[in-house]
Amino acid sequence: MKIGFIGLGIMGLPMAENLRKAGHEVAVPERASLKPEARAAFTVLADATAVAAASEVIILMVPDTPDVERVLFGAGGVAAGLSAGKLVIDMSSISPTATKDFALKVNALGCDYLDAPVSGGEIGAKNAALTIMIGGPQAAFDRALPLFQLMGKNITLVGENGAGQVTKVANQIIVALNIEAVAEALVFASKAGADPAKVRAALMGGFANSRILEVHAERMINRTFAPGFRIALHQKDLNLALQSAKELGVALPNTASAQQLFSAVAAMGGDQLDHSGMIQALETLAAHKIG
């Protein structure tokens, strides 16, 4: 299949590589930031319009709602290269409300649209083990499923357009609150005089065990905050949660507190750290570092 892929970032690059390794022809738009290995692996075309014109399926994996809008409908964007029957898949994490609008505009051009945000970070992207949450028509999902299976393991059609993004927002709420819980527990244990590494090992055998405890607690203890998923991006996702909650009349008090902790780390210059770096805000409040 001829696939256009726009957004070769921390997660996008390995996702596109997995598609290419499976035998698909992958085209990407020209960018000054393209690494030499990417230029060698993919077909590089002038812009997103050219990529869309040359592709059957166009996948987006960019940071935020304005980026998706620009890539789709801006100058040199995807929409100008679309023709009837093509499929656009947005795997970014963006506004559910904007997603519905984007889908309608793409549908008006005779094309299908899926919102398919992912969870699993850089490791999940490299291992083709992402969780993929999808909104859109059943027929479009069936067409895209073989591609999703090359990038992920847990693949679910949740509902119509926008449902995938709603699910991703819910995912990010759960992840942020789990990071906060693990960080608070480790700061408490360490300041009380216990070895946080041994506390983590003990808790992994009980009901408190989680993927966050397994992976991010180790990052906190070892101070390895190189980004798998940046604080700045998690802040963006929690902003979507809080904005949507306001529209719906829903209170999300703990989501708001997690966002404030991320904001505190960002204010100290840590917005590009991995989101496990949230612990730095709690360490500052406790005047105690765990490692």
N, C-alpha and C positions, 0 to 999 in steps of 0.2 A: 504494500500500500504506500502511496505517496503522502507523507505526513509533514505538515509545517509545524515547527516548534518555536515558540517565542518566549524567551526568558530562561537563559542558561545560567541560573544562579546556583547557590549551594545545593538546592534540591533539583532544580530544572535540568542541570547538566547530566547527572546520573540517570534521571528519568528518560531523557532523550537518548542517552547511550544505550539503555536497555532496549528501547525500540529499535535502534539501529542494529544492535547485535542480533536481534531476532530476524533481521533481513529486510526491514522496512527502509525505504529511502526517506531520509530526514533532511528537510530544508530549513535553514535559519536565516534571519535577516542580518545584513551587514551591520557590524558595530565595531567601534574602535577598541572596545574592551574584549573582543573575542580572543581567546587564547589560541596559540598555534595548534594545539592538539584538537581543538574544536573545529578550526578551519580545515584541518586534514580529515576529520571524521565526517563532517556534514557538508551538504551542498549550500553554499553561501550565496544568497540572492540580495538584490539591492535594498529591499525594504519589506515591511509586512504585507503590502499590497502584492508584491511579486511572489512572496511566499504563499499567500492565499490563492493566487491564480494558478500556481503550480501544484497545489495540494488537494487531496480529497478530504482530508481531515486536518483541521488547524487547532493546535493545542496552545493555550496560554498558561504561563506560570510566572506571574509578575507580582510585585509586592502589595499593591493596594488598589482600591476602587478607581481613583483617578488614572492609574496606570493602565488598567483594563480598558477604561473608556477611551483613553488616548490611542492605545494599540488597536482597538477595534474601529474607532470612528474618526480619529484624527488624520492629519495629512499623512499620506503614505501608509494608511492603516489597512487592517484586514478587510473591512467592509467593501472597500473599492475593488478588491480582487476576488470577491465572492461571486459565484454563479449558482443557479438553482441546483439543489441536491447535495451541496457540501455540508459538512458537519463542523461546527465550532464547539470546542470543549474548553471551558475555562476552569483550570485546576488551581487558580489563585484562591486566596481567602479574602472575600470582599463582602460588601453590603448585600444582604438578601433582597432589600428593596430595589437597589440599583440593578441587581442581577435580573430581576423580572423585566425591567425596562429594556436591558440589553438584549434579552432573549426575544422580546417582541420585535425589536428593530431587526435582528438577524432573521427571524421568521418571516418578516415582511419582504426579505430578499430571496425567499424560497429555500432557506437553509434551516437545518435543525440546530438546536443549541442545548448543551448540557452544562450545568454547573457541577463541578466534580472536585471540590477541595479535598485535600489530603491531610493525614496525620501520620507521624512516624519519623519526621526529621531526616537529617542527612543520612543516618544509618539505614533507615527504612527505604529511602530513595535508592541508595547504592545496592541494597540487597533485594530490591523489587518486592518489598514486604510492606508497602504503605497500606494504610486504611483509606479507602476512597468512598466518599459520601456523595451521592449523586442525586440531582434534581433534573427532571426533564421527561420527555415522552419515552414510553417503553420501547418503541421501534428504534429510536436513536440510541438508547442504552444497549439494546441487543447488538446494534451495529458496532458500538464502541467497546463492548465487553472484551473481545480478544486483545485489544490494546491495553485496557485496564489490567488485564491478567498478566501482562508483561511488566507492569509497574507496581502492582499491589497484590495483597492476599485477601484482605477483608473488604469486599466490594458490595455495596448495597445501594439499590435504587430506593431512595427514601420517599419520593413523591414528585410533584411537578416542579418546574423551574423555581428556584429559590430555596427549595427544601434541603438541597445539599449544603448551601451556605448557612442555613439555620442550624443544621446538624453540626457544622464545623464550629460555629460560635458556641454551641453547647459543649463541644469537645474542649474548646479552649478555656471555658469557665472551669471545667473539671480539672484540667491539667494545671491551671494556675493555682487553684485552691489546694491541690495535692502538693505542689511545690511549696506553697506557704506552710502547709501542715508539716511536711518533712523538715523544712528549714527550722521552723519553730521547735520541733522536737529535738533536733540535733543541737541547737543553741542551748536549749534547756539542759539537755543531758551533759553537754560539755562544761557548761558553767557550774553544774552540780558536781563536777569532778569525774564523770565517767568518760571513758574512751569512746568518742563518737563512732569510730570504725567498728568497735565491738558491739556497741548499741545497735548499729545498722545490721550487723550479722545476726544478732539475736532476734531482731524484729522481722527479719526476712523469713523466719520460720513460723511466724504467727499470722493472725488475722490482719495485722497492719501492713502486711507485705503488699507491694505494688510495683509497677514498672518504674514509677518515679523514685521510690525508695531504692530500687535496684540500681538504676542508672544515675539519676541526678544526685542522690545522696553521696555516691562515690565521687562525683564531680565536686561537690561541696567540700568533702573531706580532703580531697587531693588538690583543691584549688585549680582545677582544670576547667576554666570558663571560656575556652575557645568555642565559638558559636556552632552549635548544631542547629539551634533556633534562637535568633537574636531577641533580646529584651525589647528592642524597638518594634519588632514585628508582633510580639505578644501584646505589647501596649496597644498596637493598632487593632488587634482582634478583640481585646477587652473594651476598647472604645466602641467597636461595633456592638458588642453585647450591651453596654450601658446605654448607647443611643437607641437600640432596638427596644430595650426594656422600658425606656421612657415613653416611646411610641405606644407600647403595649400596656402601659400602666402596671408594670411588674417591678417589684423591689428586688435588687440583687446586692444586699449589703456586703457580703463577703467578697464578691467580685470587685466591688469598689475598693475594699481594703487591699486586695491583691494588687490592683492597679496603682494604688498609692505607694506600695512598697516598690513596684517596678519603677515608678516615677522618682522615688528617692534614689535608687541606684543610678538611674539615668542622669539625675541632677549632679551626681558625683562623677559623671563622665563614663558611665558603664552601659550606655544604651546598646552598644554593639557586642556586649558579652552574651554568653548563653543564658537562657532564662533561669537556669539553676542559680545564676548569680544573684537572684533575689535575696539569697541568704545574707548578702553583704548589708542590706538595709536593716535586717533583724540583728545582725552582729553589732552594727552601729548603735542601735537602740539599747542593746545589752552591754555595750562597752566591753565586748568579749568576742574574740575570733575563735572558731572551733579548730582551725588548723594553721 
